[in-house]
Amino acid sequence: MSSNRWVIGIPLKATQEVDFVKALKNHLKRGAAGSSEADARSALEQLTKCRNSAVVNVPDRHENGLNTLMKYYDQLCSMERRYPITDSNEVRVAFSWKDAFEKRGGLFSNKKSISSSGFEKACVLFNIGAFMTQMGANVRGSDDSSMQLAMKYLQQAAGIFQYLRDNVAWLLAGTPATPDLTSEMLGFLSALCLAQAQECIWVKAYSGGKVKPKTLAQVCSGTLDLYESAISKANSSKDILAVIKDENWIAEMNCKADHYRALSHFYAGRELRRLRNEAGGDGNYGEEIARYQLAEAALKKNPVIDLQPANLRAEVKQELNVATKDNNLIYHERIPDAKTLSLPEKTVIAKPIAFDPNAVQSRDFTDLFESIVPAAVANAIEYFTAAKNELVNGQVARSREATDCLNGVLASLNLPAAVEQTSGGSALPESLVKKAQQVQSSGGVQMLSQLISELPALLERNKEILQESTRLLKEEADQDTSLKNQYGAKWTRTGSAQLTSQLVSDQTKYQTLLDRAQSADQDVKSRFDTHYNMISLLSQPKEMIEQQLPNASSSGAINSPQAERLRELMKEVDAIKVERSKIEEQLQNQNKCDPRNIKNRFVSEMTPSGEVNAEVLSPTFLNEIYGELKQSLDESLSRQEVVLASVQEANDAFVKITSGTNEGRDEKLKAMAAAFDAFNSLTNHLREGQKFYGDLTEILLTHQGKVKDFVFARKTEKDDLLKDITSNARQSTGQPSQPSYHQTAPPAASSAPAAAAPTAASAPRPSYPAQSPAFTPMPQYNPYMPMQPQGYGAYQYGYGQMPPQGMYGQQPGPQQTQQHPGYPPQPGYPPYGYPAYGMPPPQWGPPPGQ
């Protein structure tokens, strides 16, 4: 026997080429977190070659070819953990596969193109199982080792099809696929493979020549049972019959069933003869004859097929003639009715070899994506980063808010200027000299004016990009609705609204950001106008400032114990500021949170199924890193409460002995101190505003690129669907389809501003990209910096809680300034909240046990 021609080889599914690098070009950097973009590109290039070798160009039917298929499956599973390709998220690659049973070269192709790694895995596994059946059919010889090998292939194939049957709904996520991937069809294929594996056991037992007839009868009965099960599964589904109608499998399986029914009775009869001969008896002739008659009747149902034993008809006839002759001449036993005889007891040895989806299938597997962070870990890192930014920004905001409150209280009391020694007259106190020098060295009022004048252009730039993205989505949705109305039920693709929900949601968030940023720009301008005169004064040389100050009247209060007490308290205030500055510096120190360490910790916490619970792990990690700094800040804020109370008490005593002798001068000095605080606050927020607009521009360009890729993919899908509708219409009328080179080229996609990221021409042909990122990207930096004191004493924002609203991106609406109880009004601090740059990250609760 040159090969197992009696083994039915399942055909392979055909597919088209996929360029993973081109399809995933927008996700290389994100997917390569913790490694270089070049590493990710190299891995995807090798994966493309691996796929071409495995499923585009069918490998030879031997072990190396099977290993090529398995190697691609292993690499696909590894890639999936880094780039989770689904029909509803941002990582999209269209995999096109034909039905395995479709006639090659047919005019109307039954294929599916789905952006899903689950669909790709299911198709590759189908081909691995089918390839194994073809390997089983190609096994040469019927000796023991050959049948053992063929049986192994078929049992493995049965296990793969069984796994697909049980998991195809999960792998395809409910998306309709080709007819060969229905659970009914896969169950039938698994049953067919199992029947053929049992058949190998029969051939092995028969070829050995040493097995008793009883055992052979039981093995044949088991084979018959498995074939009848496969036939039953096929006949129970019109869909299966329609799929395999051109394969002649049903007729072949019916022939095999009758053949093994005949063998079961034949060897049951021989077993009766063997027992009679061994015992030296003379019974059971009647049943033996009935068995041979049943075997002969089963063989007459179907034509001769190439099965073992090749001369079965002759052997049955010979045994029947001998037994009949002996019974007629000597024993005259009654021949029982055939209906009263059941098949011999069945023995089923073949079992599906369970497929383990978590095991490496190929030999000498080297993971191409080993250096690339799994998608679950990358998402966990993004989640952790958002939580870290929230915590750091919140704690820095608490610190600066407290410092602003401290400065505001001191400015309202004219401290420390009121107790500083001067040379008399209009001399400027030393603290204000230093403040004026700092304002001048930072660029003074001209610098603020320049930064404010740049805001409108930055805002308008972002508005234009977002408006273009909105226009593209609207045009695509309108066109889809129009075609749906035109073609009705024939327009079967998913509606735009269902696919663009995340993109539209992101656009709404971005628009909200821009609206709040515009409001914040106006607040910045308003506050700048309020303090413009005093900031301008501080921007001038010391001599010019002193000319505009009222002269100080001579008083002995400056040397009093009350003044000395205030000076001592000012030293404590300075110490608090220095300490707080160091805490802020450590909070913002990027080296304090090592990304590689965080990545390794998430990798170590990843479950066998590839999941990472970032919501539980992140607060724990953050508490380990920033817990001590938060505690130090809490202590600093508590100490500030005590010092401010002492300052208030000491200042009340000092005011009593000064009797308002320098009231006009004091008011001027207070206004200058308030202007200095406003200058620092405005400088910080204008810098943050510029960074916000710059970061948002990059995000909006990326978003626009995703929108353009989506629109281009929808256009490609629309063209394909229109061709199918036209072809089906022509088929129903008997008209041939129009050649592609006679068709008019579809209209070009709408042009977009040059600012857009990828163009439609460069976008990957496969389906819609960029749908639902794990996190909507937002500018990340100090999003909670307050524009003015929010009322000291309200520092209850604990670990992971949301800090007070106030700057670009926070909830809109005014926020009243909460004055510290018992302190006089603070001049120059308008009663409004300053909106924060950036959307607030997700809410975080305290870590477990806190």
C-alpha positions in Angstrom: 0.0 0.0 0.0 1.7 3.2 -1.2 -0.5 5.5 0.9 -3.7 5.5 2.9 -6.1 6.3 0.1 -9.0 5.3 2.3 -8.3 8.3 4.6 -10.4 11.4 3.7 -8.1 14.4 3.7 -9.9 17.6 4.7 -9.1 20.5 2.3 -7.3 23.6 3.6 -8.7 27.1 3.7 -7.2 29.7 1.3 -6.2 33.2 2.4 -4.6 36.4 1.1 -1.4 38.0 2.0 -1.2 40.4 5.0 1.5 43.0 5.7 1.5 43.3 9.5 4.0 46.2 9.4 1.8 48.3 7.1 -1.4 47.4 8.9 0.0 48.1 12.4 2.3 51.1 11.5 0.3 53.4 13.8 0.8 51.1 16.7 4.4 50.2 16.6 5.5 52.7 19.3 2.7 51.8 21.6 3.1 48.1 21.1 6.8 48.4 21.6 6.6 49.8 25.1 9.8 48.8 26.9 11.6 48.0 23.6 12.6 49.8 20.5 10.3 50.6 17.6 12.8 48.8 15.4 12.4 45.6 17.4 8.6 45.7 16.9 9.0 46.4 13.2 11.4 43.5 12.8 9.1 41.1 14.7 6.2 42.1 12.5 8.2 41.7 9.3 9.3 38.2 10.3 5.7 37.4 11.3 4.5 38.4 7.8 7.1 36.1 6.2 6.1 33.3 8.6 2.4 33.7 7.6 3.2 33.6 3.9 5.2 30.4 4.4 2.5 28.8 6.5 -0.9 29.7 5.0 -0.4 31.7 1.8 2.0 29.3 0.2 0.9 25.8 1.4 3.9 23.9 2.8 4.7 20.3 1.8 2.8 17.5 3.5 5.5 16.4 6.0 6.6 17.1 9.5 8.5 20.3 8.6 5.4 21.6 6.8 3.3 20.9 9.8 5.8 22.6 12.0 5.7 25.7 9.8 2.0 26.0 10.3 2.3 25.5 14.1 5.2 28.0 14.3 3.0 30.7 12.7 0.2 29.8 15.1 2.6 30.2 18.1 3.9 33.5 16.8 0.3 34.7 16.2 -0.6 33.9 19.8 2.4 35.8 21.0 1.7 38.7 18.8 -1.9 38.8 20.0 -0.8 39.5 23.5 1.1 42.6 22.3 -1.4 43.7 19.6 -4.9 42.5 20.5 -6.6 42.7 17.1 -10.4 42.7 17.3 -13.2 44.1 15.2 -14.0 46.8 17.8 -10.7 48.2 19.1 -7.9 50.4 17.7 -5.6 47.6 16.6 -7.1 46.4 13.3 -5.8 44.0 10.6 -8.2 42.5 8.1 -7.7 38.7 7.6 -9.4 37.3 4.5 -10.2 33.6 4.4 -12.2 31.5 1.9 -14.3 28.5 2.8 -12.3 25.3 2.7 -14.9 23.5 0.7 -15.4 26.2 -1.9 -14.5 25.1 -5.5 -11.3 26.8 -6.4 -11.6 29.3 -9.3 -15.3 29.8 -8.7 -16.8 33.1 -9.9 -18.5 33.9 -6.7 -16.2 33.7 -3.7 -17.5 32.6 -0.3 -14.9 34.4 1.8 -14.8 36.5 5.0 -12.6 39.4 5.8 -12.6 40.1 9.6 -10.3 42.2 11.7 -9.9 39.7 14.5 -6.9 37.7 15.7 -9.4 35.2 17.0 -10.7 34.6 13.5 -7.2 34.3 12.2 -6.3 31.7 14.9 -9.5 29.7 14.2 -8.6 29.6 10.5 -5.0 28.6 11.1 -6.0 25.9 13.6 -8.5 24.7 11.0 -5.7 24.4 8.5 -3.5 22.6 11.0 -6.2 20.1 11.7 -6.9 19.6 7.9 -3.1 19.4 7.2 -2.9 16.6 9.8 -5.6 14.6 8.0 -3.7 15.0 4.8 -0.5 13.9 6.5 -2.5 10.8 7.8 -3.6 10.1 4.2 0.0 10.4 3.0 1.4 7.8 5.4 2.9 5.0 3.4 2.4 1.4 4.4 0.1 -0.5 6.8 2.6 -1.7 9.2 2.3 -1.1 12.9 4.4 2.1 13.1 2.8 3.6 10.0 -0.7 3.1 11.3 0.4 4.4 14.7 1.6 7.6 13.0 -1.5 8.0 10.9 -3.7 7.4 14.0 -1.8 10.1 15.9 -2.3 12.7 13.2 -6.0 11.9 13.0 -6.6 11.9 16.7 -4.7 15.3 17.0 -6.9 16.7 14.2 -10.0 15.4 16.0 -8.9 17.2 19.1 -8.3 20.5 17.2 -11.7 20.4 15.5 -13.3 19.6 18.8 -11.5 22.6 20.4 -12.7 24.8 17.6 -16.2 23.5 17.9 -16.3 24.3 21.6 -14.5 27.7 21.3 -15.4 29.0 17.9 -18.1 31.3 19.3 -15.5 32.8 21.7 -12.8 33.1 19.1 -15.0 34.8 16.6 -16.8 36.9 19.2 -20.1 36.3 17.6 -19.0 37.5 14.1 -20.4 35.3 11.3 -17.6 33.4 9.6 -17.3 31.0 6.6 -19.5 27.9 6.6 -16.7 25.6 7.5 -16.3 27.3 10.9 -19.8 26.6 12.3 -19.9 24.6 15.4 -22.0 21.9 13.6 -19.5 21.6 10.8 -16.5 21.4 13.2 -18.3 18.8 15.3 -18.8 16.7 12.1 -15.1 17.0 11.1 -14.0 16.0 14.6 -16.2 12.9 14.4 -14.9 12.1 10.9 -11.3 12.3 12.0 -12.0 10.1 15.0 -13.7 7.4 12.9 -10.7 7.4 10.6 -8.3 7.1 13.6 -10.3 4.1 14.7 -10.0 2.7 11.2 -6.2 2.9 11.5 -6.5 0.7 14.6 -8.4 -1.8 12.6 -5.9 -1.8 9.8 -3.1 -2.2 12.3 -4.8 -5.1 14.1 -5.7 -6.8 10.8 -2.2 -6.4 9.3 -0.6 -8.0 12.3 -2.4 -11.3 11.7 -2.3 -12.3 15.4 -5.5 -10.8 16.8 -8.4 -13.0 17.6 -11.6 -12.7 15.6 -13.5 -11.5 18.6 -11.2 -8.5 19.1 -11.3 -7.8 15.4 -15.1 -7.9 15.5 -15.2 -5.5 18.4 -12.8 -3.0 16.8 -14.8 -3.1 13.6 -18.0 -2.5 15.6 -16.4 0.5 17.2 -15.3 1.8 13.8 -18.9 1.4 12.5 -20.3 3.2 15.5 -17.9 6.2 14.9 -18.8 6.4 11.2 -22.5 6.2 11.9 -22.0 9.1 14.4 -20.2 11.2 11.7 -22.9 10.3 9.2 -25.7 11.3 11.6 -24.0 14.7 12.3 -23.8 15.4 8.6 -27.4 14.3 7.8 -28.7 16.3 10.8 -27.6 19.6 9.2 -28.6 20.9 5.8 -25.7 23.4 6.1 -23.2 20.6 6.4 -24.6 18.7 3.5 -24.5 21.9 1.4 -20.9 22.5 2.3 -19.6 19.0 1.5 -22.0 18.3 -1.4 -19.1 18.3 -3.9 -16.8 16.1 -1.9 -18.8 12.8 -2.2 -18.0 12.2 1.5 -21.5 11.0 2.5 -21.4 8.2 -0.1 -17.9 7.2 0.9 -18.8 7.2 4.6 -21.9 5.1 3.9 -19.7 2.6 2.0 -17.3 2.4 5.0 -20.1 2.0 7.5 -21.5 -1.0 5.5 -18.0 -2.4 5.1 -17.3 -2.4 8.9 -20.9 -3.7 9.6 -20.0 -6.6 7.3 -16.6 -7.1 9.0 -18.2 -7.0 12.5 -20.6 -9.9 11.6 -17.9 -11.7 9.6 -15.5 -11.8 12.5 -18.2 -12.6 14.9 -19.0 -15.7 12.8 -15.4 -16.6 12.7 -15.2 -16.3 16.4 -18.0 -18.8 16.8 -16.1 -21.2 14.5 -12.9 -20.7 16.5 -14.7 -21.4 19.8 -16.3 -24.5 18.3 -13.0 -25.8 17.0 -11.2 -25.2 20.3 -13.8 -26.9 22.4 -14.3 -29.7 19.9 -18.0 -29.1 19.9 -20.6 -29.0 17.1 -22.8 -26.0 18.0 -23.5 -22.4 16.8 -23.7 -23.3 13.1 -27.0 -21.5 12.8 -25.8 -18.1 14.3 -22.5 -18.4 12.3 -24.4 -18.8 9.1 -26.7 -15.8 10.1 -23.6 -13.7 10.7 -22.2 -14.4 7.3 -25.5 -13.7 5.7 -25.6 -10.3 7.4 -22.1 -9.6 6.3 -23.0 -10.6 2.7 -26.1 -8.4 2.7 -24.1 -5.4 4.0 -21.6 -5.7 1.2 -24.2 -5.9 -1.5 -25.5 -2.3 -0.6 -22.4 -0.6 -2.0 -19.9 -1.1 -4.8 -16.5 -2.5 -4.1 -14.2 0.1 -2.5 -10.5 -0.1 -1.7 -10.6 -1.2 2.0 -9.0 -4.0 4.0 -9.3 -6.9 3.5 -9.3 -6.5 -0.2 -11.0 -9.9 -0.9 -13.7 -9.6 1.8 -16.6 -10.6 -0.5 -14.9 -13.8 -1.5 -14.0 -14.7 2.1 -17.5 -14.1 3.3 -18.9 -16.2 0.5 -16.5 -19.0 1.1 -17.1 -19.1 4.9 -20.9 -19.0 4.3 -20.7 -21.9 1.8 -18.7 -24.1 4.2 -20.8 -23.4 7.2 -24.1 -23.9 5.2 -22.8 -27.2 3.7 -21.8 -28.6 7.1 -25.1 -27.6 8.7 -27.2 -29.0 5.9 -25.4 -32.3 5.8 -24.9 -32.9 9.5 -26.2 -30.5 12.1 -29.4 -29.0 10.8 -29.4 -26.1 13.2 -32.1 -23.5 12.8 -30.8 -20.3 11.4 -31.9 -17.4 13.7 -33.7 -14.4 12.3 -31.2 -11.7 11.4 -33.2 -9.1 13.3 -32.6 -11.0 16.5 -28.8 -10.6 16.2 -27.1 -7.5 17.5 -23.7 -6.2 16.5 -20.8 -7.5 18.5 -19.8 -5.5 21.5 -17.9 -2.4 20.3 -14.4 -1.4 21.3 -13.5 2.2 20.7 -9.8 2.9 21.2 -9.4 6.2 19.2 -9.9 9.3 21.4 -9.4 12.9 20.5 -6.0 14.3 21.6 -7.0 17.4 23.5 -5.6 20.6 22.1 -3.9 22.8 24.7 -4.2 26.5 23.6 -1.7 27.6 26.2 1.1 25.2 25.1 3.7 25.9 22.5 2.8 23.8 19.5 5.9 24.0 17.3 9.5 22.7 17.7 12.4 25.0 18.4 10.0 27.9 18.9 11.7 31.3 19.3 9.3 34.1 20.3 9.6 37.0 17.9 7.8 39.3 20.4 9.7 38.3 23.5 11.2 41.8 23.9 7.8 43.5 23.4 5.6 44.2 26.3 2.3 42.3 26.2 -0.8 44.4 25.5 -2.2 43.6 29.0 1.0 44.9 30.6 1.1 47.9 28.2 -2.5 48.8 29.2 -1.6 48.3 32.9 1.4 50.6 32.5 -0.9 53.2 30.9 -3.4 52.8 33.8 -0.5 53.1 36.3 0.8 56.2 34.5 -2.5 57.9 34.6 -2.8 57.1 38.4 0.7 58.3 39.0 0.1 61.5 37.2 -3.1 62.0 39.1 -1.3 61.4 42.4 1.7 63.5 41.6 -0.3 66.3 40.2 -2.7 66.2 43.1 0.0 66.2 45.7 1.9 69.0 44.0 -1.4 70.9 43.7 -2.0 70.5 47.4 1.5 71.8 48.1 1.3 74.8 45.8 -2.2 75.6 47.0 -1.0 75.7 50.5 1.9 77.8 49.6 -0.3 80.2 47.6 -2.6 80.4 50.7 0.5 81.1 52.9 1.7 83.8 50.5 -1.7 85.3 50.2 -2.1 85.5 54.0 1.3 87.1 54.4 0.6 89.5 51.6 -2.6 90.6 53.2 -0.6 91.3 56.4 2.2 93.0 54.5 4.7 90.4 55.8 7.6 90.2 55.9 7.9 93.7 54.4 6.2 95.3 57.5 9.0 94.2 59.9 12.0 94.5 57.6 14.6 97.1 58.5 14.9 99.8 55.8 17.1 102.9 55.4 14.0 105.1 55.8 12.1 107.2 53.4 10.8 105.3 50.4 13.4 102.6 50.5 12.1 99.2 49.3 12.0 96.3 51.8 14.6 93.6 51.1 11.9 90.9 50.5 10.3 93.1 47.7 13.7 93.8 46.3 14.2 90.1 45.8 10.7 89.7 44.4 11.3 92.5 41.9 14.6 91.0 40.8 12.9 87.6 40.2 10.2 89.2 38.1 12.7 91.0 36.0 15.0 88.0 35.5 12.0 86.0 34.4 11.1 88.5 31.7 8.7 90.7 33.5 5.4 91.9 32.1 6.7 91.7 28.5 7.1 87.9 28.9 3.6 87.4 30.2 2.2 89.6 27.4 4.0 87.5 24.8 2.8 84.2 26.2 -0.8 85.4 26.4 -0.7 86.7 22.8 0.3 83.2 21.6 -2.7 81.4 23.1 -5.4 82.3 20.5 -3.3 80.8 17.6 -2.6 77.6 19.5 -6.3 77.2 20.3 -7.4 77.8 16.7 -4.8 75.3 15.4 -6.4 72.5 17.6 -9.9 73.6 16.7 -9.2 73.2 13.0 -7.7 69.7 13.4 -10.7 68.5 15.5 -13.2 70.1 13.1 -11.7 68.3 10.1 -11.9 64.9 12.0 -15.5 65.6 12.8 -16.3 66.5 9.2 -14.7 63.3 7.9 -16.7 61.1 10.3 -19.9 62.9 9.5 -19.5 62.5 5.7 -18.8 58.8 6.1 -21.8 58.3 8.3 -24.1 60.2 5.9 -22.8 58.2 3.0 -23.4 54.9 4.9 -26.9 55.9 5.8 -27.7 56.9 2.2 -26.4 53.5 0.9 -28.4 51.7 3.6 -31.5 53.4 2.5 -30.8 52.7 -1.1 -30.0 49.0 -0.9 -32.0 48.0 2.3 -31.4 44.5 3.5 -28.6 43.9 0.9 -26.5 46.5 2.7 -25.2 44.1 5.3 -22.2 45.8 6.8 -22.1 47.2 10.3 -23.5 50.7 10.6 -21.1 53.6 11.1 -22.7 54.7 14.4 -21.9 51.3 16.0 -18.2 51.4 14.8 -17.5 55.0 15.5 -18.9 55.3 19.0 -15.4 55.5 20.6 -14.1 58.0 18.0 -17.1 60.2 18.5 -16.8 59.9 22.3 -13.2 60.9 22.0 -14.1 63.9 19.9 -16.6 65.0 22.5 -13.9 64.8 25.1 -11.5 66.8 23.0 -14.1 69.4 22.3 -14.8 69.7 26.0 -11.1 70.2 26.6 -10.9 73.0 24.1 -14.0 74.7 25.5 -12.5 74.7 29.0 -9.1 75.7 27.7 -10.6 78.7 26.0 -12.4 79.6 29.2 -9.1 79.2 31.1 -7.4 81.5 28.5 -9.9 84.2 29.3 -9.4 83.8 33.0 -5.7 84.1 32.6 -6.1 87.2 30.6 -8.5 88.7 33.1 -6.2 88.0 36.0 -3.3 89.4 34.1 -5.3 92.6 33.5 -6.1 92.8 37.2 -2.4 92.8 38.2 -0.9 94.4 35.2 0.0 97.7 36.8 1.8 96.2 39.8 3.5 93.5 37.7 4.7 96.4 35.4 6.0 98.2 38.5 7.9 95.1 39.7 9.4 94.9 36.2 11.1 98.3 36.6 14.5 99.0 38.3 14.6 99.4 42.1 15.0 103.1 41.9 11.8 103.6 39.8 9.8 101.4 42.2 10.9 103.4 45.2 9.9 106.6 43.5 6.3 105.4 43.4 6.3 104.3 47.1 5.0 106.6 49.9 7.7 107.5 52.4 7.8 105.4 55.6 7.2 107.4 58.8 9.6 106.8 61.6 8.4 104.5 64.3 10.0 102.4 67.0 7.7 99.5 66.3 10.2 98.0 63.9 12.5 97.3 66.8 9.8 96.1 69.2 9.6 92.5 70.6 6.4 92.1 68.5 8.3 92.8 65.3 11.1 90.5 66.4 8.6 87.7 67.0 7.2 88.2 63.5 10.7 88.0 62.0 11.4 84.7 63.8 8.1 83.4 62.5 9.1 84.5 58.9 12.2 82.3 59.2 9.9 79.4 60.0 7.7 80.3 57.1 10.8 80.3 54.8 11.9 76.9 56.2 8.4 75.5 55.3 8.6 76.8 51.8 12.1 75.3 51.3 11.0 71.9 52.6 7.9 72.0 50.5 9.9 72.9 47.4 12.0 69.8 47.9 8.9 67.6 48.4 7.5 68.9 45.1 10.9 68.3 43.4 10.9 64.7 44.6 7.3 64.1 43.6 8.1 65.3 40.0 11.3 63.5 39.8 10.9 61.0 36.9 13.7 58.8 38.1 11.7 58.0 41.3 9.4 55.8 39.3 11.5 53.5 37.2 9.4 52.4 34.1 11.4 49.2 33.7 10.8 48.2 37.3 7.0 48.9 37.0 6.9 46.9 33.7 8.7 43.9 35.3 6.4 44.0 38.3 3.3 43.9 36.1 4.8 41.1 34.0 5.4 39.1 37.2 1.8 39.7 38.2 0.3 38.6 34.9 -2.0 35.6 35.2 -1.6 32.5 33.0 -4.4 33.7 30.8 -2.5 37.0 30.1 -4.5 39.3 32.4 -3.1 42.1 34.7 -5.3 43.6 37.4 -4.0 47.1 37.2 -6.8 48.6 39.3 -5.6 46.6 42.3 -1.9 46.6 41.7 -1.4 50.3 40.8 -2.5 51.8 44.2 -0.2 49.4 46.0 2.8 50.3 43.8 2.1 54.0 44.1 1.9 53.8 47.9 5.2 52.1 48.0 6.8 54.8 45.9 5.1 58.0 47.1 3.8 57.1 50.5 6.6 58.7 52.5 6.5 61.9 50.4 2.7 62.2 51.0 3.2 61.8 54.7 5.9 64.5 54.7 3.6 66.8 52.9 0.8 66.1 55.4 3.2 67.0 58.2 4.2 70.2 56.4 0.6 71.3 55.9 -0.1 70.6 59.6 2.9 72.7 60.6 1.8 75.5 58.4 -1.5 75.6 60.3 0.3 76.1 63.5 2.7 78.7 62.1 -0.1 80.7 60.5 -2.0 80.8 63.7 1.1 82.1 65.5 1.7 84.7 62.7 -1.9 85.9 63.0 -1.5 86.3 66.8 1.8 88.1 66.6 0.7 90.4 63.8 -2.4 91.5 65.8 0.0 92.5 68.6 2.3 94.3 66.2 -0.6 96.2 64.5 -1.7 97.6 67.9 1.7 99.4 68.4 2.0 100.7 64.8 -1.4 102.6 65.0 -1.6 102.7 61.1 1.2 105.2 60.7 2.2 103.7 57.3 -1.2 102.7 56.0 -0.8 104.0 52.4 2.7 102.5 52.0 1.5 99.2 53.5 -1.3 98.9 51.0 1.1 99.6 48.1 3.5 96.9 49.4 0.6 94.5 49.8 -0.5 95.0 46.2 3.1 94.5 45.0 3.4 91.2 47.0 0.0 90.0 45.6 1.2 90.9 42.1 4.4 88.9 42.6 2.3 85.9 43.5 0.1 86.4 40.5 3.2 86.7 38.3 4.5 83.3 39.4 1.1 81.7 39.1 0.4 83.2 35.6 3.9 82.2 34.4 3.4 78.6 35.6 0.0 78.3 34.0 0.9 79.9 30.7 3.8 77.5 30.4 1.4 74.7 31.2 -1.1 76.1 28.7 1.5 76.1 25.9 2.5 72.5 26.7 -1.2 71.5 26.9 -1.9 72.9 23.4 1.3 71.3 22.1 0.4 67.9 23.6 -3.2 68.2 22.4 -2.1 68.9 18.9 -0.2 65.7 18.7 -3.1 63.8 20.2 -5.6 65.4 17.8 -3.3 64.6 14.8 -3.1 61.0 15.9 -6.9 60.9 16.3 -7.3 62.4 12.9 -5.0 59.8 11.4 -7.2 57.1 13.0 -10.3 58.7 11.5 -8.8 58.9 8.1 -7.7 55.3 8.3 -11.2 54.3 9.3 -12.8 56.3 6.5 -10.4 54.8 4.0 -11.1 51.3 5.2 -14.9 51.9 5.1 -14.5 53.1 1.5 -12.7 49.9 0.6 -15.3 47.8 2.3 -18.1 49.9 0.6 -16.5 49.3 -2.8 -16.2 45.5 -2.2 -19.8 45.3 -1.0 -21.1 47.2 -4.0 -19.3 44.8 -6.2 -20.8 41.8 -4.5 -24.3 43.3 -4.7 -23.8 44.0 -8.4 -22.3 40.5 -9.0 -25.2 38.8 -7.3 -27.7 40.8 -9.3 -26.0 39.8 -12.5 -25.8 36.2 -11.4 -29.5 36.1 -10.8 -30.1 37.4 -14.3 -27.5 35.3 -16.0 -25.3 38.2 -16.9 -21.5 37.9 -16.4 -19.8 40.3 -13.9 -18.0 43.3 -15.3 -14.2 43.0 -15.4 -12.5 45.1 -12.9 -10.5 47.0 -15.6 -13.8 48.1 -17.1 -15.1 49.6 -13.9 -14.8 53.3 -13.1 -12.4 54.1 -10.3 -14.2 55.2 -7.1 -14.0 58.8 -6.3 -11.0 60.0 -4.3 -11.4 60.5 -0.5 -12.0 64.1 0.6 -8.9 66.1 1.1 -7.8 67.1 4.6 -5.5 69.7 6.0 -1.8 69.1 5.7 -1.7 68.7 9.5 -3.3 65.2 9.2 -1.1 62.3 10.2 -1.3 59.4 7.8 -3.0 59.9 4.4 -5.7 57.7 2.9 -3.3 56.4 0.3 -0.8 55.2 2.8 -3.4 53.7 5.2 -3.6 49.9 5.3 -6.3 48.4 3.1 -7.7 46.3 5.9 -10.7 47.6 7.8 -11.2 50.3 10.3 -8.4 51.3 12.7 -8.3 53.1 16.0 -11.6 52.5 17.7 -11.3 52.1 21.4 -7.9 52.8 23.0 -7.6 51.5 26.5 -7.2 55.1 27.6 -8.2 58.2 25.7 -4.9 60.1 25.5 -4.9 63.4 27.2 -2.0 65.8 27.9 -0.2 64.8 31.1 1.3 67.4 33.4 0.3 69.1 36.6 -3.4 69.2 35.8 -4.5 70.6 39.1 -2.4 73.7 39.7 -4.6 76.3 41.4 -4.7 79.9 40.1 -5.3 81.4 43.5 -5.5 80.3 47.2 -8.5 78.0 47.7 -8.8 78.5 51.4 -6.3 77.0 53.7 -7.6 74.3 56.0 -9.3 72.3 53.2 -6.4 69.9 52.7 -8.4 66.8 53.2 -7.5 65.3 49.8 -6.1 62.0 50.8 -4.1 59.5 48.7 -5.7 58.9 45.4 -8.5 61.4 45.9 -9.4 64.1 43.4 -7.8 67.5 44.2 -9.7 70.7 43.9 -11.0 71.8 40.6 -9.2 74.5 39.0 -7.4 74.9 35.5 -7.6 73.7 32.0 -9.8 70.6 31.5 -11.5 70.6 34.9 -15.3 70.7 35.4 -16.6 74.1 34.2 -18.2 76.6 36.5 -16.9 79.3 38.9 -15.5 78.3 42.2 -15.5 80.8 45.1 -12.4 81.5 47.0 -12.5 80.1 50.5 -10.7 82.5 52.8 -8.9 81.1 55.8 -11.1 81.6 58.8 -10.1 84.7 60.8 -7.8 86.1 58.1 -8.5 89.4 56.5 -9.5 89.5 52.8 -6.5 88.9 50.4 -6.2 91.6 47.8 -5.8 90.8 44.1 -7.1 87.2 44.3 -10.3 87.0 42.1 -13.1 84.7 43.2 -12.9 82.2 40.4 -11.4 78.8 39.9 -8.9 78.3 37.2 -9.7 75.4 34.9 -7.0 72.7 34.7 -5.1 71.6 31.7 -6.0 68.0 30.8 -8.9 65.8 31.6 -8.8 64.3 35.0 -7.6 60.7 35.0 -9.9 57.9 36.3 -10.8 58.1 40.0 -8.6 56.1 42.3 -9.5 54.8 45.7 -7.0 54.2 48.5 -4.9 51.1 48.3 -6.1 48.0 50.2 -5.7 48.3 53.9 -5.5 52.1 53.9 
